[in-house]
Amino acid sequence: MQSQKPEKLDFNSEYPCPCRRRGRLVPITLTEAFGCDRCQQIFVVEDNGFVLEQLSTTYPYKRAWRWTGSSWQVVHPRLGESYLTVALGIIFVLVIIWLPLALRLASGSSIIAWAMVAVLLAILPALMVWLTYRR
C-alpha cells in the first residue's frame, strides 16, 4: 500500500497530468515547470519541490497538487471546490425544513404549487453539481 505522504517532485521523472486528461507531464527546459503533452497546461513547482501549481487557469483560484507516489492529492481544497457539499446542504435545508413548513402554511390547491417550487429549488443544486463535475 502506497503512503499518502507527499513526495518531492523530480524533474527527471515522469508524472501523469493532474487534470485527469491522460496526459503526461514533461519538464520545460531551463525552468522549474512542467507542461502537459495533452491538455497544454503549464504547471510550476512550488514549496521547495513538493507542490505542483497550475499556472494558466480559467478558474478564479489557482489549483495545486501534491504527488503521493502514485496519484495527485489536491492541496487546500476550498468550499468552492466542493460543490457537492454545498448542494447537499441546500437540498437538506429545502427538503427537511422549508418543504414541511410550506406545506403546513399552504391551504387547498396551493399545496401543489408549493411542492413544485420546492422540487424545482432542489433540482437547481443538482444541476449545479452536474455542470461542475461533467468535465
Buried (B, 14 or more C-beta within 10 A) or exposed (E): EEEEEBBEBEBEEEBBBBBEEEBEBBBBEEEEBBBBEEEEBBBBBBBEBBBBBBEEEEEEEEBBBBBBEEEBBEBEEEEEBEBEEBBBEBBEBBBEEBBEEBEEEBEEEEBEEBBEBBEEBBEEBEEBBEEBEEE
